[in-house]
Amino acid sequence: MRVLLTNDDGVHAAGLRAIRASLAGLGTSVITIAPGGDCSGFARKCTFSRPVGVRRLGGGRHPVYECDGTPTDCVRVGLLGGLAADADIVVSGINHGANLADDVVYSGTVGAGLEAAVLGTSALCLSQQTPTGSFSVNYHEDLVTRGLAYDFSLAARHGAEVAGSLARARPAEPVVLSVNYPASAASAGPQAEPATVLTRPGRRVYPRAPMRDWDDDSGAQSLYLFGDPDEVIPDVDDATTTDIATLRAGRISVTPLSIAVGLDEFSPVITSILARLPGSVPG
């Protein structure tokens, strides 16, 4: 099995090192191409205006390359630039913090996986919940002062196994799986691993910012667009089959994602809207 590995936390991130070691331990060929710095929240941002620089950092038979672009750029460098053109699968992660609900569309970790699918290769996006068990939008908690650190052992062990299974399956169409690991089970041994549940994305409702005097021209105003730091994601979806509910229950969430940009079938509501458009004709 030949793996193209990337992430959005940067080439020196602990999560990347953990999954790289697990994948290499399985006897696979691992080619790592990751950003030089933190690209969290970059989604599928890509570089058009300049050439992207890539340099080898070492790694021996499992080479590691640093890219001065985005996670999406890293995937394109690997699959289109010749470094990993024959990769069986793209693995993105392990992300420092969960990627859940509607927020997955902002994730650089998930963005890399979706780019792989666009280019015809299945992808696995791995994310580890914060050690505090936080569901907040603030993934960059000050863990050091709390005496905490990420434990990637479960995500690395389980993620490598899932990568192998997906690569061996060789689906006819590219598959993208987003896997989230709960903090409560991070250090569980192989005999005590939590259940793996197939889920769908939950719902995220963003709070409305307090009313401001936007006519005040005395200075710039500042506001958090994705909620205040440490704000907890509220339970707005009661279903037990969502990624949020599954992680909250201490289980591993596996969510299939789609790269579709259009609808194959129109619902009655969409059909009704289209029929009222100026100059519309039956399809």
Backbone bond lengths (Angstrom), bond angles and torsions (degrees), N, CA, C in turn:
res aa  C-N    CA-C-N  psi(-1)  N-CA   C-N-CA  omega(-1)  CA-C   N-CA-C  phi
1 M - - - 1.469 - - 1.526 109.24 -
2 R 1.313 116.36 134.54 1.461 122.08 -179.97 1.528 108.30 -114.32
3 V 1.323 116.88 123.05 1.463 122.73 -173.29 1.520 110.78 -115.97
4 L 1.331 116.14 133.71 1.464 122.00 167.26 1.521 106.51 -99.29
5 L 1.317 117.07 118.86 1.460 122.77 -175.94 1.524 110.57 -110.46
6 T 1.333 115.97 134.91 1.462 120.86 176.70 1.524 108.97 -147.13
7 N 1.326 117.13 -177.60 1.465 121.56 175.75 1.526 108.69 -164.88
8 D 1.346 116.20 -174.26 1.467 118.98 175.01 1.527 112.18 -121.90
9 D 1.344 117.25 0.02 1.460 120.89 179.36 1.521 112.41 -92.15
10 G 1.326 116.79 -6.20 1.456 119.99 177.43 1.514 112.87 109.97
11 V 1.323 115.43 155.60 1.458 121.87 -172.54 1.526 113.11 -64.98
12 H 1.331 117.67 -20.76 1.459 120.71 -178.47 1.536 112.38 -99.83
13 A 1.310 118.68 8.59 1.459 122.10 -176.23 1.525 112.04 -68.61
14 A 1.331 116.00 144.79 1.465 121.62 -178.21 1.527 111.78 -64.03
15 G 1.331 117.33 -36.96 1.455 120.32 -179.59 1.513 112.12 -63.79
16 L 1.327 116.89 -38.61 1.463 121.46 177.74 1.524 110.41 -65.02
17 R 1.325 116.91 -43.30 1.465 120.43 179.80 1.526 110.96 -62.65
18 A 1.330 116.02 -38.08 1.469 119.70 -176.77 1.522 111.92 -66.26
19 I 1.330 117.71 -47.76 1.469 119.46 -178.39 1.522 110.41 -72.65
20 R 1.317 118.23 -31.42 1.471 120.68 177.30 1.521 110.07 -62.07
21 A 1.333 116.85 -43.63 1.467 120.80 -179.94 1.527 111.15 -63.61
22 S 1.335 117.09 -41.29 1.464 120.36 179.89 1.516 111.47 -66.30
23 L 1.329 117.04 -43.35 1.461 120.71 179.64 1.529 110.61 -65.16
24 A 1.323 117.41 -42.77 1.461 121.02 178.88 1.524 110.56 -64.77
25 G 1.336 116.60 -34.24 1.461 121.04 179.58 1.508 113.53 -65.95
26 L 1.327 117.04 -20.52 1.458 120.97 178.35 1.524 111.59 -84.39
27 G 1.323 116.80 1.08 1.452 120.29 179.58 1.512 113.62 84.50
28 T 1.327 116.55 11.21 1.458 120.28 179.66 1.528 110.25 -80.70
29 S 1.322 115.24 166.39 1.454 121.51 172.32 1.522 107.55 -96.32
30 V 1.322 117.23 118.54 1.462 122.13 -175.56 1.521 109.78 -114.92
31 I 1.335 116.22 119.45 1.463 121.79 175.43 1.528 106.66 -110.86
32 T 1.319 116.73 112.78 1.462 121.69 -177.67 1.529 109.95 -97.78
33 I 1.330 115.15 125.28 1.470 121.52 173.62 1.528 105.94 -132.01
34 A 1.319 117.14 109.46 1.457 120.56 -173.36 1.531 110.37 -135.31
35 P 1.331 116.46 157.18 1.473 120.19 -179.20 1.526 111.74 -64.29
36 G 1.325 115.60 154.09 1.446 120.44 178.32 1.520 113.33 -71.23
37 G 1.348 117.61 -22.97 1.460 121.65 -179.04 1.511 111.38 -139.97
38 D 1.320 114.91 -173.65 1.459 121.67 -177.32 1.529 110.54 -71.21
39 C 1.329 115.88 123.31 1.469 121.74 178.17 1.515 111.12 -120.70
40 S 1.327 117.01 29.52 1.463 120.52 179.16 1.526 109.84 -60.39
41 G 1.334 115.83 138.62 1.458 120.64 179.15 1.513 114.08 79.55
42 F 1.331 117.40 9.91 1.465 120.23 -178.28 1.521 112.70 -81.86
43 A 1.341 117.55 -10.68 1.469 121.62 -179.15 1.534 109.63 50.93
44 R 1.340 117.30 -124.33 1.470 120.32 179.18 1.527 111.33 -107.10
45 K 1.308 115.74 31.28 1.461 120.27 175.97 1.525 109.63 -57.13
46 C 1.326 116.52 137.75 1.454 120.48 -178.48 1.528 110.07 -139.07
47 T 1.324 116.14 167.67 1.456 122.10 -173.70 1.517 110.38 -105.24
48 F 1.323 116.63 117.21 1.463 122.36 179.14 1.526 112.58 -108.13
49 S 1.324 117.18 -32.61 1.463 121.37 -164.40 1.522 115.32 -84.37
50 R 1.344 117.04 -5.88 1.465 119.51 -177.99 1.524 108.93 -155.13
51 P 1.313 117.47 163.52 1.469 119.58 172.45 1.529 109.63 -68.47
52 V 1.316 116.14 149.76 1.460 121.07 178.27 1.523 109.12 -95.86
53 G 1.327 115.90 130.44 1.462 120.94 -178.67 1.515 112.36 -89.58
54 V 1.317 117.46 138.73 1.466 123.25 179.31 1.519 108.97 -134.72
55 R 1.349 117.58 132.99 1.460 120.04 176.42 1.527 110.15 -137.63
56 R 1.305 115.23 143.31 1.457 120.70 -178.86 1.531 109.55 -80.60
57 L 1.352 115.44 133.81 1.456 121.02 179.22 1.521 112.30 -101.75
58 G 1.325 117.11 -12.19 1.463 120.26 -177.34 1.518 109.78 130.99
59 G 1.320 115.93 -147.23 1.457 120.42 175.63 1.502 115.19 104.48
60 G 1.332 118.53 -8.04 1.455 120.16 177.56 1.521 112.48 63.70
61 R 1.340 116.18 -129.73 1.465 120.24 -177.46 1.523 112.20 -74.17
62 H 1.343 116.96 -8.28 1.466 122.06 173.97 1.530 107.20 -120.44
63 P 1.326 117.58 75.73 1.462 121.15 -168.91 1.524 113.97 -64.24
64 V 1.335 113.64 149.10 1.463 121.40 178.75 1.521 108.25 -120.24
65 Y 1.344 115.81 128.65 1.457 121.91 179.65 1.528 109.80 -121.98
66 E 1.310 115.00 139.85 1.466 121.59 174.86 1.517 108.65 -101.26
67 C 1.330 115.99 131.79 1.464 121.93 -179.14 1.524 108.66 -116.84
68 D 1.333 116.97 137.80 1.459 119.17 -179.71 1.534 111.56 -89.67
69 G 1.315 116.44 18.52 1.457 121.70 176.33 1.516 112.31 -109.50
70 T 1.309 115.58 -153.77 1.459 123.77 -175.60 1.528 110.72 -98.49
71 P 1.348 118.03 172.72 1.470 119.82 174.60 1.530 112.71 -56.29
72 T 1.327 117.14 -40.40 1.461 120.69 176.45 1.528 110.79 -61.22
73 D 1.326 116.90 -43.15 1.461 120.74 176.72 1.525 111.04 -59.02
74 C 1.327 116.64 -40.98 1.465 121.16 -178.52 1.528 110.92 -60.18
75 V 1.328 116.40 -42.59 1.463 120.48 179.12 1.517 110.59 -64.78
76 R 1.320 116.40 -41.74 1.461 119.88 179.84 1.534 111.22 -67.65
77 V 1.313 116.96 -36.64 1.468 120.41 175.91 1.525 109.54 -60.30
78 G 1.329 116.19 -43.77 1.452 119.64 -177.61 1.509 113.76 -69.94
79 L 1.339 116.35 -50.01 1.462 120.71 -173.52 1.525 113.32 -82.06
80 L 1.332 117.11 -30.13 1.464 120.27 -178.05 1.525 113.13 -105.94
81 G 1.337 116.87 -23.03 1.460 120.56 -175.50 1.508 114.34 -90.41
82 G 1.334 117.30 -2.14 1.456 119.69 174.20 1.509 116.11 97.57
83 L 1.333 119.00 -9.42 1.459 120.07 -179.00 1.531 112.17 -72.52
84 A 1.329 116.67 -34.09 1.471 120.36 -178.94 1.521 109.77 -146.13
85 A 1.321 116.10 44.61 1.468 120.94 -175.70 1.523 112.24 -60.69
86 D 1.350 117.01 -28.56 1.463 120.49 -177.62 1.523 112.45 -102.13
87 A 1.330 117.18 23.84 1.468 120.54 179.69 1.522 111.23 -60.26
88 D 1.329 116.28 137.14 1.462 121.30 177.09 1.520 111.56 -79.65
89 I 1.337 115.85 -25.96 1.460 120.60 -177.25 1.524 109.12 -159.21
90 V 1.331 115.78 150.61 1.463 122.15 171.71 1.521 108.03 -105.95
91 V 1.317 117.21 128.31 1.464 122.44 175.36 1.524 107.76 -112.05
92 S 1.326 117.04 129.15 1.460 122.55 -178.89 1.520 109.28 -120.50
93 G 1.337 117.21 121.92 1.466 120.55 -179.41 1.530 110.03 136.30
94 I 1.296 116.70 -161.41 1.465 127.70 -1.51 1.524 107.98 -78.95
95 N 1.324 117.41 126.12 1.454 121.15 -177.73 1.526 111.54 -70.31
96 H 1.331 115.93 142.21 1.465 122.34 176.00 1.527 108.15 -83.71
97 G 1.317 117.20 89.62 1.455 122.60 -175.66 1.517 110.10 120.93
98 A 1.317 116.47 149.76 1.460 121.50 -178.67 1.529 111.09 -72.76
99 N 1.322 115.76 155.96 1.464 122.54 171.91 1.525 107.15 -123.34
100 L 1.316 115.88 103.83 1.454 120.89 -169.19 1.524 112.49 -129.58
101 A 1.332 113.96 158.03 1.461 122.31 170.49 1.528 111.31 53.87
102 D 1.325 116.21 -144.81 1.466 121.25 -177.76 1.527 112.27 -64.96
103 D 1.332 116.86 -19.90 1.461 120.14 -176.23 1.525 112.95 -66.86
104 V 1.346 118.63 -13.74 1.464 119.38 -178.97 1.526 111.56 -61.96
105 V 1.330 117.16 -25.96 1.472 119.12 -177.85 1.523 111.58 -69.67
106 Y 1.342 118.20 -15.90 1.459 121.48 178.98 1.526 112.13 -95.45
107 S 1.310 117.46 -11.30 1.460 122.49 -170.76 1.520 112.89 -74.82
108 G 1.322 116.92 129.42 1.450 120.58 172.74 1.521 111.38 -69.36
109 T 1.327 116.75 -31.51 1.465 121.70 176.19 1.522 110.08 -60.17
110 V 1.316 116.45 -50.30 1.465 121.35 180.00 1.529 110.33 -70.73
111 G 1.329 117.20 -37.14 1.457 120.33 178.90 1.520 112.39 -57.09
112 A 1.327 116.88 -38.58 1.462 120.76 178.29 1.523 110.23 -64.63
113 G 1.339 116.41 -40.34 1.460 119.70 179.17 1.514 112.37 -65.73
114 L 1.314 116.66 -40.39 1.466 120.22 178.51 1.527 111.16 -66.27
115 E 1.326 116.86 -35.99 1.466 119.90 177.78 1.526 110.17 -64.48
116 A 1.323 116.57 -38.76 1.463 119.79 177.55 1.521 110.76 -59.17
117 A 1.329 116.17 -43.48 1.467 120.01 -179.73 1.519 111.62 -64.67
118 V 1.333 116.99 -38.75 1.464 120.89 176.48 1.520 110.30 -57.38
119 L 1.329 115.95 -35.68 1.468 121.32 -177.80 1.530 111.98 -91.35
120 G 1.347 116.87 8.54 1.453 120.32 171.94 1.507 116.95 92.44
121 T 1.340 118.57 14.11 1.459 122.03 -178.13 1.526 110.26 -122.41
122 S 1.329 117.12 134.05 1.461 121.11 177.85 1.524 110.15 -66.95
123 A 1.344 115.30 155.28 1.460 119.44 -175.03 1.522 111.54 -142.11
124 L 1.324 114.00 151.76 1.458 122.75 177.14 1.518 107.71 -125.15
125 C 1.341 117.04 121.67 1.464 122.83 -179.16 1.528 108.02 -108.78
126 L 1.327 117.34 117.98 1.461 122.64 -173.59 1.525 110.80 -111.12
127 S 1.344 116.42 133.00 1.468 121.19 -178.96 1.522 110.02 -138.12
128 Q 1.335 116.71 137.07 1.460 122.94 179.49 1.527 110.11 -110.74
129 Q 1.319 116.11 124.28 1.468 120.45 176.71 1.532 109.99 -58.26
130 T 1.323 117.06 150.39 1.465 121.15 -179.65 1.525 110.80 -62.40
131 P 1.338 118.16 152.79 1.465 121.41 -178.75 1.521 113.93 -57.85
132 T 1.324 117.32 -25.41 1.461 120.23 179.06 1.524 112.09 -80.17
133 G 1.338 116.90 -5.89 1.461 119.86 -176.91 1.505 112.32 76.34
134 S 1.327 116.37 20.26 1.460 120.97 -175.68 1.525 111.81 -69.97
135 F 1.335 115.04 142.90 1.459 122.41 171.24 1.522 109.87 -110.80
136 S 1.324 116.12 15.68 1.456 120.23 -176.11 1.517 110.24 -75.76
137 V 1.319 114.66 168.94 1.463 119.73 177.66 1.522 111.05 -80.92
138 N 1.335 117.39 -10.23 1.453 120.95 -179.69 1.526 108.92 -86.77
139 Y 1.321 116.90 93.50 1.455 120.51 -177.58 1.530 112.21 -83.40
140 H 1.306 117.58 -5.58 1.459 120.53 -175.80 1.528 109.57 -110.25
141 E 1.318 115.17 61.01 1.452 120.29 -179.90 1.532 110.64 -70.76
142 D 1.315 116.66 154.12 1.462 121.53 176.56 1.528 107.57 -82.83
143 L 1.331 116.05 84.89 1.459 120.79 -174.77 1.522 112.36 -80.05
144 V 1.331 117.16 -28.36 1.462 120.88 -175.70 1.516 111.30 -61.24
145 T 1.343 116.81 -46.49 1.465 119.82 -178.43 1.525 111.38 -66.81
146 R 1.332 117.61 -18.15 1.466 120.58 177.70 1.528 111.58 -94.58
147 G 1.324 116.83 -0.05 1.454 119.57 -179.54 1.519 112.82 71.08
148 L 1.341 116.62 30.23 1.458 121.10 -177.27 1.515 110.82 -117.01
149 A 1.304 115.43 157.88 1.464 121.35 176.81 1.517 108.79 -152.50
150 Y 1.318 116.66 153.33 1.455 121.32 177.30 1.532 110.60 -66.59
151 D 1.326 116.15 141.88 1.457 122.45 171.58 1.525 106.83 -114.97
152 F 1.322 115.90 107.21 1.466 120.96 -176.88 1.524 112.83 -96.90
153 S 1.328 118.36 10.17 1.463 120.50 -171.96 1.521 112.32 -62.61
154 L 1.331 118.31 -46.20 1.462 121.01 179.67 1.528 110.43 -65.92
155 A 1.331 117.22 -47.30 1.465 121.21 -177.94 1.518 111.04 -62.00
156 A 1.333 117.68 -39.31 1.462 120.75 -179.54 1.527 110.69 -68.88
157 R 1.315 116.27 -44.51 1.469 120.44 -178.37 1.528 111.26 -66.89
158 H 1.309 115.92 -51.69 1.471 121.79 -177.61 1.525 110.47 -69.49
159 G 1.335 116.90 -41.33 1.460 120.84 -177.99 1.507 112.20 -61.66
160 A 1.335 117.81 -40.47 1.457 120.96 178.60 1.525 110.64 -63.83
161 E 1.331 116.91 -38.81 1.465 120.44 178.83 1.528 111.25 -66.27
162 V 1.328 116.84 -41.78 1.462 120.54 179.02 1.532 109.90 -65.56
163 A 1.327 116.96 -39.88 1.461 120.74 178.74 1.526 110.42 -59.92
164 G 1.323 116.30 -42.97 1.450 120.16 178.60 1.516 112.26 -63.64
165 S 1.328 116.56 -42.51 1.467 121.01 179.90 1.520 111.33 -64.32
166 L 1.333 116.80 -43.22 1.460 120.75 -179.18 1.530 111.05 -67.32
167 A 1.325 116.57 -40.45 1.465 119.89 179.74 1.525 110.82 -65.35
168 R 1.327 116.89 -40.53 1.471 120.35 -179.20 1.522 112.04 -70.59
169 A 1.325 116.95 -26.90 1.465 120.66 -179.13 1.521 112.18 -67.65
170 R 1.324 116.91 -29.78 1.472 123.08 179.22 1.538 111.66 45.40
171 P 1.340 117.54 62.44 1.470 119.71 -179.78 1.524 111.84 -61.85
172 A 1.328 115.40 148.86 1.473 120.33 -178.21 1.521 111.51 -62.52
173 E 1.331 116.38 -35.68 1.468 121.71 176.22 1.524 108.55 -115.31
174 P 1.337 118.30 146.73 1.467 120.61 -179.74 1.523 111.97 -57.11
175 V 1.315 115.95 137.45 1.459 123.17 179.28 1.527 108.32 -114.28
176 V 1.338 116.70 137.37 1.464 121.93 175.52 1.524 108.48 -119.96
177 L 1.323 116.80 121.07 1.463 122.02 178.63 1.527 109.35 -116.81
178 S 1.336 115.60 129.96 1.460 121.61 174.00 1.522 107.94 -104.07
179 V 1.332 116.44 117.45 1.467 121.44 -176.11 1.519 109.35 -113.86
180 N 1.336 115.88 127.17 1.467 121.54 178.44 1.525 109.85 -116.32
181 Y 1.340 115.32 133.58 1.465 121.22 -177.70 1.529 110.33 -109.09
182 P 1.334 117.15 132.91 1.472 120.41 -177.55 1.521 112.34 -77.36
183 A 1.320 116.27 142.84 1.460 120.68 178.47 1.515 111.12 -64.20
184 S 1.324 117.22 -32.74 1.465 121.42 -175.70 1.514 112.81 -65.17
185 A 1.345 117.14 -19.41 1.465 120.34 -177.09 1.518 111.86 -119.46
186 A 1.318 117.37 13.63 1.463 120.15 -172.76 1.520 112.31 -60.20
187 S 1.326 118.25 -37.83 1.456 120.71 -175.44 1.521 112.97 -99.53
188 A 1.325 117.45 13.58 1.468 120.48 179.05 1.517 110.19 -64.45
189 G 1.311 116.29 142.06 1.459 120.62 177.73 1.511 110.95 -76.19
190 P 1.338 117.16 169.19 1.468 120.66 -178.20 1.521 113.26 -56.39
191 Q 1.337 116.80 -29.43 1.459 119.54 -178.96 1.519 112.88 -82.83
192 A 1.324 116.56 -8.56 1.465 119.77 -176.60 1.516 112.41 -124.00
193 E 1.333 116.61 22.89 1.453 118.94 -177.95 1.518 111.07 -66.22
194 P 1.316 117.07 141.35 1.467 120.77 -179.94 1.518 111.25 -68.57
195 A 1.312 115.53 162.26 1.463 121.13 179.25 1.517 110.29 -65.20
196 T 1.320 115.59 149.94 1.459 122.71 175.57 1.512 108.65 -103.17
197 V 1.338 116.93 125.18 1.466 121.47 -172.62 1.529 109.95 -120.50
198 L 1.317 116.38 132.50 1.463 121.47 174.07 1.525 107.93 -77.81
199 T 1.327 117.46 123.95 1.463 121.57 -171.72 1.524 112.21 -129.98
200 R 1.302 114.75 173.15 1.455 122.69 170.92 1.528 107.41 -119.65
201 P 1.331 117.93 158.82 1.468 119.50 178.85 1.526 111.33 -63.86
202 G 1.323 116.39 137.50 1.459 120.27 174.16 1.519 110.38 -77.21
203 R 1.320 115.77 -170.08 1.465 120.65 -179.96 1.508 109.73 -111.94
204 R 1.321 115.32 142.24 1.451 121.64 178.19 1.519 108.29 -120.24
205 V 1.319 116.95 124.25 1.463 121.45 176.90 1.533 107.62 -108.56
206 Y 1.310 116.18 119.30 1.461 120.23 -178.44 1.530 110.02 -85.74
207 P 1.323 117.16 137.18 1.456 120.15 -179.64 1.520 111.88 -69.52
208 R 1.314 115.89 148.52 1.462 120.63 175.22 1.521 109.30 -80.56
209 A 1.311 116.02 133.59 1.460 120.00 179.39 1.525 109.95 -68.17
210 P 1.344 117.23 149.11 1.471 119.82 176.14 1.524 110.87 -56.23
211 M 1.311 115.84 149.56 1.467 120.87 179.27 1.536 110.07 -60.01
212 R 1.314 115.88 137.85 1.451 120.92 -179.49 1.524 109.75 -126.64
213 D 1.299 114.09 159.17 1.454 119.70 175.90 1.524 108.65 -89.54
214 W 1.340 115.91 87.43 1.450 119.77 -176.45 1.529 112.26 -72.43
215 D 1.315 117.06 -8.69 1.462 120.06 176.20 1.531 112.14 -85.32
216 D 1.347 116.06 -6.68 1.463 120.66 -179.89 1.532 109.14 -76.43
217 D 1.316 116.71 113.85 1.462 120.17 -177.65 1.524 112.30 -102.70
218 S 1.334 116.36 23.77 1.465 119.33 -177.20 1.528 112.16 -80.81
219 G 1.318 117.45 -12.85 1.462 119.58 179.84 1.516 111.23 173.55
220 A 1.317 116.10 170.64 1.463 121.07 -179.38 1.527 110.48 -71.76
221 Q 1.315 115.20 146.72 1.454 121.18 175.25 1.523 109.12 -107.93
222 S 1.318 116.49 146.41 1.458 121.87 -177.19 1.521 110.54 -120.89
223 L 1.316 116.21 141.58 1.459 120.19 176.81 1.521 109.81 -155.09
224 Y 1.327 115.29 149.75 1.458 121.82 175.69 1.528 108.12 -82.96
225 L 1.328 117.04 122.10 1.463 121.11 -176.69 1.520 113.02 -84.08
226 F 1.328 117.21 -15.24 1.460 120.79 -179.08 1.523 111.90 -121.00
227 G 1.318 116.08 28.40 1.453 120.45 179.11 1.516 111.46 94.24
228 D 1.319 116.22 153.06 1.458 121.39 179.27 1.532 110.58 -66.25
229 P 1.347 117.03 153.01 1.462 119.75 177.02 1.524 111.30 -54.77
230 D 1.351 114.88 139.98 1.469 123.07 179.39 1.522 113.45 69.36
231 E 1.325 117.53 9.97 1.460 118.65 175.79 1.534 109.25 -68.50
232 V 1.304 116.74 133.32 1.462 121.58 -177.53 1.523 110.32 -86.05
233 I 1.333 116.92 135.66 1.462 120.91 176.68 1.526 108.61 -66.75
234 P 1.319 118.60 121.43 1.473 120.56 -178.04 1.519 111.61 -74.00
235 D 1.332 115.73 157.00 1.459 121.60 175.72 1.520 108.53 -81.18
236 V 1.315 117.28 96.12 1.466 120.52 179.17 1.522 110.82 -108.54
237 D 1.337 116.54 -5.93 1.455 121.54 179.23 1.521 107.18 -125.74
238 D 1.319 117.58 111.22 1.457 121.53 -174.56 1.524 113.81 -78.78
239 A 1.332 117.65 -7.74 1.463 120.27 -177.34 1.522 110.82 -63.43
240 T 1.324 116.02 142.38 1.463 120.88 179.49 1.524 111.71 -87.36
241 T 1.326 116.66 -1.85 1.462 120.58 -175.83 1.525 112.93 -99.21
242 T 1.324 118.63 10.06 1.457 121.02 179.73 1.524 111.13 -87.50
243 D 1.335 115.48 162.45 1.458 119.85 177.98 1.533 111.30 -63.59
244 I 1.338 117.02 -38.10 1.468 120.40 -180.00 1.522 110.99 -63.92
245 A 1.337 117.02 -48.87 1.462 121.02 -178.55 1.526 111.22 -62.72
246 T 1.318 116.20 -38.95 1.462 120.09 -178.83 1.523 111.05 -66.56
247 L 1.329 117.09 -43.47 1.460 120.25 178.41 1.520 110.61 -66.89
248 R 1.327 116.20 -37.10 1.466 120.49 178.94 1.525 111.15 -63.55
249 A 1.334 115.79 -28.96 1.466 120.97 179.62 1.525 112.11 -85.93
250 G 1.337 117.25 2.74 1.450 120.46 178.05 1.506 114.49 80.79
251 R 1.335 117.40 22.33 1.455 121.49 179.98 1.526 111.08 -111.65
252 I 1.316 115.69 164.33 1.452 122.13 179.11 1.529 108.85 -85.07
253 S 1.317 116.46 127.02 1.460 121.78 -177.98 1.524 110.39 -101.79
254 V 1.340 116.24 128.08 1.466 122.09 176.35 1.528 108.04 -119.75
255 T 1.328 116.47 113.87 1.460 121.93 -175.25 1.527 110.74 -117.46
256 P 1.323 118.09 115.72 1.467 120.08 174.67 1.528 109.81 -71.12
257 L 1.325 116.76 137.60 1.455 122.01 179.64 1.525 109.54 -119.95
258 S 1.323 115.45 157.53 1.461 120.85 -177.23 1.517 110.49 -120.90
259 I 1.349 115.44 147.25 1.464 120.34 176.02 1.519 110.99 -101.53
260 A 1.335 116.80 8.20 1.467 120.02 -176.79 1.523 110.54 -60.13
261 V 1.330 115.99 135.17 1.465 120.85 177.19 1.521 110.57 -112.03
262 G 1.309 116.95 5.83 1.466 121.10 177.77 1.523 109.87 -148.37
263 L 1.316 116.61 170.29 1.456 122.16 -179.30 1.520 110.30 -100.95
264 D 1.319 115.93 132.64 1.469 119.88 175.34 1.524 110.97 -76.68
265 E 1.334 115.65 -32.33 1.456 120.67 179.64 1.520 108.84 -130.52
266 F 1.338 116.25 138.37 1.455 120.69 -179.61 1.522 110.14 -94.62
267 S 1.328 115.99 136.95 1.453 120.63 174.47 1.526 108.77 -75.76
268 P 1.335 117.97 163.27 1.470 120.06 177.28 1.520 112.73 -55.92
269 V 1.340 116.83 -36.14 1.468 119.98 -179.95 1.527 110.33 -65.20
270 I 1.346 116.71 -47.45 1.457 120.57 179.42 1.526 110.79 -62.72
271 T 1.330 116.61 -42.81 1.465 121.20 179.38 1.516 110.99 -59.65
272 S 1.337 116.55 -41.47 1.460 121.53 179.69 1.525 111.01 -64.37
273 I 1.328 116.88 -41.82 1.463 121.02 179.33 1.524 110.56 -64.91
274 L 1.333 116.50 -45.46 1.459 120.71 -178.69 1.528 111.80 -62.87
275 A 1.329 115.78 -35.26 1.467 119.99 -178.38 1.520 112.02 -66.51
276 R 1.339 116.81 -22.21 1.469 120.58 -177.97 1.525 112.51 -94.46
277 L 1.317 117.14 -1.18 1.458 119.73 179.32 1.539 110.48 -70.27
278 P 1.320 117.66 143.82 1.474 120.31 179.24 1.523 111.55 -56.99
279 G 1.321 116.41 129.87 1.438 121.83 176.26 1.510 115.31 73.35
280 S 1.340 117.91 11.31 1.455 120.01 -177.84 1.519 110.71 -69.35
281 V 1.330 114.37 145.36 1.451 121.43 176.70 1.509 108.06 -129.82
282 P 1.336 118.09 154.92 1.466 119.69 179.36 1.522 111.13 -58.66
283 G 1.358 116.20 140.87 1.458 121.30 -179.67 1.522 112.46 -75.49
